[in-house]
Amino acid sequence: MSEYNFAYLDEQTKRMIRRAILKGLATPGYQVPFASREMPMPYGWGTGGVQVSAAILTPADTLKVIDQGADDTTNAVSIRRFFEKTAAVSVTEATGDASVIQTRHRIPEERLREDQIIVYQVPIPEPLRFLEPSEVETRKMHGLEEYGLMHVKLYEDISQHGAIATAYAYPVKVEGRYVMDPSPIPKFDNPKLEMAAIQLFGAGREQRIYAIPPYTKVVSLDFEDHPFEPTKADHACDLCAAENSYLDELITDDQGSRMFMCSDTDYCASRRRQGHVGVKGTVFEGSAT
Amino acid sequence: MNGLALSGGFVDGPIQSAQAFRQIMTAMARPGEILDVSGAAPPAPLSIAAGTILLTLCDPETPLFLAPGFDIDPVRDWITFHTGAPFVSAGDAQFAVGVWKDLPIASFPIGTAEYPDRSTTLIVEVEDLCTQGFVLRGPGIKNSRTLSLPETEVFATNAQLFPLGLDFYFTHRSRLAALPRTTKVS
């Protein structure tokens, strides 16, 4: 612990990130540029999220880190350990016990509260980037609120596939102004973006921070005749029988057998602890904590 | 510079600034909510809350404007020693401190269409900060909140500039509340 400054980053870097976070909260959905630092992990492993977390953590916090909903994947475990070591914070896997949640590509199933903060790891923060490669141009488009191109893209989806085929990183409009990339969360999670908790987004390689304050209006882009629809696998969780949670599909052998299970491991485990048993599940025998 | 300028900073910078920032951020995320901060013991007329915001957010990269009444040696010396923030005119300021009537609101940068973040954050020292007064609505507010404010017209105009505009902190003793450009005051 004594080898590191609190939460790893030096104080001047934290001040710079903190100022960017405040501007982000004042302009919901706008991407604030910041001077992203080298972190002791490669780009793509959540360097943006880690820098935002480092700037907001206090010693009293309890941190939860998830990667695609799971607490026990390499990325989640290493980030959790990183902050245990550098900020001496408590950690948890229980969504309800966490004061700060860093996430890659999911929003927990359990509804977040006002006293919680969720930090998203973002790979490409610019929703218009794949339509317009120039930063100068996309910046101008946001300035002029010129989002026609995005609607053309969604329309082309409909004309090719009969429906909007975008399944994740589904673009949203924040507070009627900025079109924003909600990070690669499944569109199933989009309705949860209007929540009580503070939402912060960090993109390390792309050097952008943005934010959504609690209770901010977040609308998934759609058309009157093709309204937005959050989708999930049409199945119940095979372990905990949940019918309303986002599912991962797991191939279980070479014959193509498969099972569906909750992507949110904490949600699944707590349901199993409560006695819910799915079609392929067994009665939960782990510790009752 | 006298010896007083050297005292009154954070005793444990990394921890105290983290704790202060959490309050400062929560205030900005929930406009109109009054929160307590601590850590700074600045020279008069700076309040504890204003001093704590300066210590938490300012450094040599943040040009600061001091309104008349605050542009005095003890305040300048204290800010210079603890943050190193350069003092500038209102038009170049990233942060500004003062009482409401002495802040030249029209002179501060409000950002540009392409970079709305390049605007000033004003720290306004007020004589009273309470939850009675004007009605606030907007992002960060579930239905509505009420907050004492020096006036409404400036904030109404400011909100119309969105996404450009100024962001405000109101400070009184160790308490603060924020009013970002997104908040509609009535």
Chai-1 contact restraints between the chains, C-beta under 6 A:
chainA,res_idxA,chainB,res_idxB,connection_type,confidence,min_distance_angstrom,max_distance_angstrom,comment,restraint_id
A,N5,B,P14,contact,1.0,0.0,6.0,A-B,restraint_1
A,F6,B,P14,contact,1.0,0.0,6.0,A-B,restraint_2
A,F6,B,I15,contact,1.0,0.0,6.0,A-B,restraint_3
A,E11,B,G13,contact,1.0,0.0,6.0,A-B,restraint_4
A,Q12,B,D59,contact,1.0,0.0,6.0,A-B,restraint_5
A,R15,B,D59,contact,1.0,0.0,6.0,A-B,restraint_6
A,R18,B,F21,contact,1.0,0.0,6.0,A-B,restraint_7
A,R19,B,L57,contact,1.0,0.0,6.0,A-B,restraint_8
A,L22,B,M28,contact,1.0,0.0,6.0,A-B,restraint_9
A,K23,B,D117,contact,1.0,0.0,6.0,A-B,restraint_10
A,L25,B,M28,contact,1.0,0.0,6.0,A-B,restraint_11
A,L25,B,A29,contact,1.0,0.0,6.0,A-B,restraint_12
A,A26,B,D167,contact,1.0,0.0,6.0,A-B,restraint_13
A,A26,B,P180,contact,1.0,0.0,6.0,A-B,restraint_14
A,A26,B,R181,contact,1.0,0.0,6.0,A-B,restraint_15
A,T27,B,P116,contact,1.0,0.0,6.0,A-B,restraint_16
A,T27,B,P163,contact,1.0,0.0,6.0,A-B,restraint_17
A,P28,B,P139,contact,1.0,0.0,6.0,A-B,restraint_18
A,Y30,B,P116,contact,1.0,0.0,6.0,A-B,restraint_19
A,V32,B,D117,contact,1.0,0.0,6.0,A-B,restraint_20
A,T58,B,A18,contact,1.0,0.0,6.0,A-B,restraint_21
A,T58,B,Q19,contact,1.0,0.0,6.0,A-B,restraint_22
A,T58,B,R22,contact,1.0,0.0,6.0,A-B,restraint_23
A,R139,B,E114,contact,1.0,0.0,6.0,A-B,restraint_24
A,G143,B,A113,contact,1.0,0.0,6.0,A-B,restraint_25
A,G143,B,E114,contact,1.0,0.0,6.0,A-B,restraint_26
A,E175,B,P139,contact,1.0,0.0,6.0,A-B,restraint_27
A,R177,B,P163,contact,1.0,0.0,6.0,A-B,restraint_28
A,I198,B,A29,contact,1.0,0.0,6.0,A-B,restraint_29
A,P213,B,A29,contact,1.0,0.0,6.0,A-B,restraint_30
A,P213,B,P139,contact,1.0,0.0,6.0,A-B,restraint_31
A,P213,B,G140,contact,1.0,0.0,6.0,A-B,restraint_32
A,P214,B,G140,contact,1.0,0.0,6.0,A-B,restraint_33
A,Y215,B,K142,contact,1.0,0.0,6.0,A-B,restraint_34
A,T216,B,P139,contact,1.0,0.0,6.0,A-B,restraint_35
